[in-house]
Amino acid sequence: METKQQISSSSDVTTIKPLCCIVKLGGAAITCKNEIEKINEENLGTVSSQLRHAMISSPPPLKSFGMDWSKRPGTSEISVEFEDPALPDYSNFLVVHGAGSFGHFQASRSAVHKGGLHLPLVKAGFVATRISVTTLNIEIVRSLAREGIPSVGISPFACGWSTCERHMAHADISQVVKAINSGFVPVLHGDAVIDESQGCTILSGDVIIRHLAELLKPEYVVFLTDVLGVYDRPPTDPNAILLQEIAVDEDGSWSIIKPTLEGMNKEVEITVAAHDTTGGMVTKISEAAMIAKLGIDVYIVKAATEHSLRALKGEVRGHVPDDWLGTVIRSSK
């Protein structure tokens, strides 16, 4: 496992205002994961609206100032109301999204995650994977921009992020910090990157979030997924139980705080889609636990629900309400 001493990073990681929240948009929540390169437009639209409401401290204006001035498919012209509105005061948020049905197919077919950049198929797959994930990134930025959120896409590969033996080796976050300090909401994504040992690999959004949390120290982190939270077994199992609160110890071990059921095994059964090259829920829980060890609460919750809105707004921090459905992972200290 990499440590901060082993990772080459930028020295200036100070934001002018404290970072309120890092949000992970799970690929399965914002895309139709069984249909290649298909966005779940309804979920993405709801999530974008919820982010706008969570970021604005005062009551949001009835009408948002749209920032997507691009021509949309099926339209003959660009329709923009050019005016100079008073933009609301936003809390500092940072967004990282997964790939879902974008990128995973291309990466798994060419085995980009296993390296071998000298092989023609792998090199072609690297290019194809990046085309796919950056296409999704643009669409997410556009969705946020339509809600009046001043979002900008930032690709790890383009910023020189790289790995060694599939562990983070170099991550320059200076561009991320500059964007935040300039009043933008950076939108990063899982990406195909150069690996110093095996040539190339896939850097997952969950790993990116953990690294950003270590350096930027957000008040809390929210993972938006396609299920209510973490279960003791696959949620498709009718006997699956939602684990509402998990405590992580210094040594990395963890225990289930809520619900308190006798004889419950603390091990969680995990399933990963065959085409998922990033580790799926396995990586998500592991990275969330490491963030929690930093003293930062992590909330895993179903996207586009009333529960996700409450988590994004910070309403469930501290004591977790009984009527909130999700999982909080926090330090046991």
N, C-alpha and C positions, 0 to 999 in steps of 0.2 A: 504494500500500500504506500502511496506517495505521501510525503509530508510537505509542509510549507517550505522547509529548508531545501528540499530537493527540487522544488518548482521554481523556474525562472519566471519572474513576473515583474510588472511595472512597479516603481517605487511609490509613486503618488497615487494613492487610492482613497483620497479624502473627498467626500462629497460636501458641498456647501451646506445643504440641509440633510439631516439624518435620513437614511433610506428606510421607508416605512415597511415595505413588503416586497419580496420576490415571489412572483407567481409562475408556476409551471403549468402550462396548458398541455395536458396529456394528449398525445396523438390520437388515441382511441376515442377521446371525448369530442374532438373537433373535426375528425374525419370519419368517413365510413370505412372502417379498417378492412372489411372484406371486399371492398371495391377499390381497385387501384386508382389512386389520385382523384378521389372524390371527397369533397369537403362537406361536412355536416353543417350546412348553411344556417339552419335554425339554431343549433347549439352555439356556433361561433358568434352569431348575432346577439344572442342572449348574454353570452360571456362578455362580449365587448361592452354591452350596455351596463352590465353589473360592474365591470371594472371602472367605467366612468363614474357611476354612483359611489363606488368605494373610494375613489381617488379624490373626490371633491368634498372638502370638509363642510362647506355650507350647502344649503339646498341647491341642487343643480338647476340651471336654467331650463325652462320648458323645451327650448329648442337648442340643439347643439350646433356648433359651427363646424360644418363638415370640412375635412381637409383632404379628401380624396378627389382631386380635380382631374381624374383620368377618364378617358372614354371607356364606357362599359360595353360588354358584348350585347349586341341587339339594339344599340342606340346609334343615332346618326351624328350626334354632336355632344360636346361637353357642356353640361348645365351647371353653372356656378353662380352663386350670389356673391359678388365681390363686395365686401364691406369690411369695416375695421371694428370688429366686436371687442368687447372687454372679456378676455378669457378668464375663466375661473381660476382660483388658486388651487393647484393640484398638489397632493402629497406625492412624495417621490416613490414611484413604483418601478420595478424592473420585471420584464416578462421574458420567459424562456419557454419555447414550445418543442414538443416532440414531433415526430414525422408521421406517425400513424400509417395511412395507406400511401404516403409519399416517401420515397427513399428506401424503405425497408425492402421492398421487392427488388429494386435494382441492386442494393447492397448484398442481399442474400444470394441472388442469382450469380453474382460475380465474385462472391466471397471477399469483398473489400475489407471486412473486419478482420480477416485472417492475414492480410498483407500480401506481399508479392507484387509490388507496383511495376516490376519489370515485365510482368506477364501482360500481353495485350488485352485479355478479357478483364483483368483486374483494373488496368488503367482506364479502359472504356467504362467499366462499372463505376469507377471513382467519379468520372465526368458525369455520367448519367445520374448518379446519386445526388450530386451537388445541384444539377439542373432541377431535379425533383424537389429537394428540400428548400432550395431558395425560391422556387415557384410558390410553395406553400407559405414561406415567410412573407413574401410580397402580399399574398392574399390576406394574411392575418394583419399585417400592417395597415392594409387598406380598410379592413373591417373596423379596426380601432380608430383610424383616421376619420371614418364616416361618423363616428361617435364624438368627434372633436378632441380625441386624445392625440397629442402631438408625438406620434410614435415614429421611430426610425429603425430599420432593420440593420442588424450587425451580425456578420457571419464570422464564426471562430476561425475558419480557414483563412479568410481574407485578412484577419488581424494577426495571423502568424501563430495561432495556437497550435501546439503539436504535442505528441505523446512519445513515450519510450516504453517499449514492451507493454503497450496499451494503457499505460498509466500517464496521467498528466505530467508533461515535462516543461512546457513553456506556455504561459497565458498572459498576454499583455492586455490588461483591462483599462489602459489609459483612455482609449476611445470611448469605452463604456462610461467612465467617470466624467469625461468631458461632455458627453451627451446629456447625462443626468444634470450636471451643473449648468448646462445651457437650457434646461427646462424641457428636455425631451424624455420620452419613455423608450429606452432601448429594448428591442425585441430580438433576442438571440435564439438560436436553434441548434439541435443536434446536427452534427456535420461530419463529413468525411474529411479527415486531416492526415497530415504527414506523420508517420511514426519513425523515429530515429533508428529503431531496431528492426522492424519488419517491413518498412516501406510506407505503409498506410494502415489506417483502421477507422472505426467509427467512434466518435466522441459523443456520448449520449447527453441529452439535455439534463438528466438527473445528476450526472457527474459535474456538468457545468454549473448547475445551481449550487452544489455543495462548495465548489471552489469560490464562487462569487459570495456565498454566505460567509465563508471564512475571512475574506478580505473586506467586505463591505458592511458586515454586521447589521443586517436588517432587523427590524423589531420582531417580525415573524415571517414565516414562509407558508405558502398555500399551494398544495398540489391539487389541481382539478383533474379528476379522472372520470371514467365511464361507469364506476361503481360507487356505492355510498362511502366506502372506506376500506380498511384492512379487515379481512375476515380470518377466522381460524382455519379455513379451508377454502377451496374455490367457491366463489359466491353462487355458482350455478348449483352447488350441492344444497338440497332443501334443508339440511341440518346446519348450514353455515351460520356462524354467529359473528355479528359485527363487533369488533374490538374498539371500544370508544376511547380508551386512554391507555397508552403504553409509556412506561418509564424506562429510560436508558441509563445504565450505570457507567462509571468511568472506564471500566474494563470492556465496555461494548456489549455486555450482557443486558438483557432487558426483561421486563416483567409486565404482565397485564394487570392494570389497576382497575379498569372498569370495562366490562362487568366482572363482578367477583363470583366466579363459579368454581365450586370445588372440583378438584381433579383435572382442571383445564391444563392441557399441555401448552407451554409457551411457544412451542414451535408452530409456525404457520405453513400450511401446505400451499405451494405456489405452482401455477401453470403459466407457461410462456408460449405465445403463438409461434408456430414453426418458422415463420419468416421474420421474427423479431430479432434483430442482430444486436440489440442494446441491453438485453437481459430482462426487459419488462418489469413486472412488479418486484422481482428479486432485487434489481438494482435500486428501484425506487425506495424500498424499505431500508435497504442498507445505507443509502445516501441520506435519507431522512434521519436515521438514527445518528449518523455522524454529525449532522447539523444540530440535532438536539443536544449532543454532548457539548456543543459550544454555548449552550444556554439559550438557544433560539428555539421557540416552540414551532412545530411543524404540524399543519393541518392537512389531512388528506380527505377530500370530500368530492361528492359527485357534482360535476359541472352543470351549470344552467339550472340550478335548483335554489330554493329559498335558503338552503343550508350553505351553499357555496357563497351566496351574497353575504350572509352573516359572517362567514369566515373571512372573506375579503375585506369587509369593513372593520374587522377586528372585534366584533361584538361577542365572540366566544372565548376571548383571551382570559386567562385566569381560570375561574371555575367554569367547567363545561356544562351548559344547561342540559337537563334531561331530555328536552324536546329537540336537541340538535343532533342530527344524524351525520356522523363522520368519525374520523379517527384523529386524535391529537397525540403526537409523539413528542415527549419533552424529557429533559434531564431529571434524574431522580434526586438531584441535590436541591 
